[in-house]
């Protein structure tokens, strides 16, 4: 027996492993790292020599909007500020090309970022309401006349004689192209305002908007939210009932079908009202904390004085002779109103669970609407003829380039706001 026959050796089989068999574990894919591990780095975290690092993300992928979940959802107030900015821009012009561009911008953002929630389906109803407003404005212009004189006579309606106390009002008579164009411009402006409000209703979650209100306005905010959600929920009920009747082979048009659909819709509205009342009572709605009389009186004075200051400042901005003091008075009134709301919030005993955050994307969305409003206000003062095309004499409207480019800033939410889930956007 030689020396290498006794004791463990490099070539001797280990215990429990049959002789002549290769190891059953997977072979290493790369060479083992050489040398000792660096100081402070465990051996298990050492990267093999052939391993590659994680792929680097491009700039577009890093700035791409995230998926809309509870933590990344956009603040509901940002949608309303964006929509109010578009509505302010629409109120500053009667150019049908610019108004149509505003409606198109609002519709594109709604199509890109709305979900399948009940309030998101109300946008189509606001579009139809806008078309109805335009038609009604044209009808009133034909029947009741217009203060706009015109030389292009289209047709003449039978005129009804009115008593002496109704002087200045006529029913029927001449209908000119100028008065119809003027009525169309007015109706289109009002329709654009309705479309902007419909876009805010379709994009903003009313329940989350209520959570973001100051505590002093919570009770009034509940009433506003209930009123705002009545029309979208009613539209959703009508669509659901019409779909059910269509699947059963029953007619969905006509007076009889409308009456048969209207009763379940009213029943659903009553059930929702009872459920809201029960939930509000269970959550202690209307309960207030004890506040010292001095604080309560100070709150009333600050709030009332702030609102009066905001009204006076707004009037000063709108009036030509009050432009010098309008902005300072408006700022002082806003500061007093905010202080009053802060003090008034002490009466509310409710708490907020996971309040929504106002992040960078909310600033971009609301800022885009504010930019559109500011640029259109400036354009109305610099070049009013481009934003208000003439009616007498009748001229074709033209598209001013830089106001149109300013309106396109309103498309920014379609690229920076969080993307709704795919199943929610279909």
Buried (B, 14 or more C-beta within 10 A) or exposed (E): EEEEEEEEEEEEEEEEEEEEEEEEEEEEEEEEEEEEEEEEEEEEEEEEEEEEEEEEEEEEEEEEBEEBEEEBBBBBBBBBBBBBBBBBBBBBBBBBBBBEBBBBBBBBBBEBBBBEBBBBBBBEBBBEBBEEBBEEBBEEBBBEBBEBEBEEEEEEBEEEEEEEEEEEEBBBBBBBBBBBBBBBBBBBBBBBBBBBBBBBBBBBBBEBBBBBBBBBBBBEBBEBBBEBBEBBBBBBBBBBBBEEBEEEEEEBEEEEBEEBBEEBBEEBEEEBEEEBEEEEEEEEBEEEEEEEEEEBEBBEEBBEBBBBBBEBBBEBBEEEEBEEEBEEBBEBBBBBBBBBBBBBBBBBEEEEEEEBEBEEBBBBBBBBBBBBBBBBBBBBEEEEEBBBBEBBEBEEBEEBEEBBEBBEBBBBBBEBBBBBEEEEBE
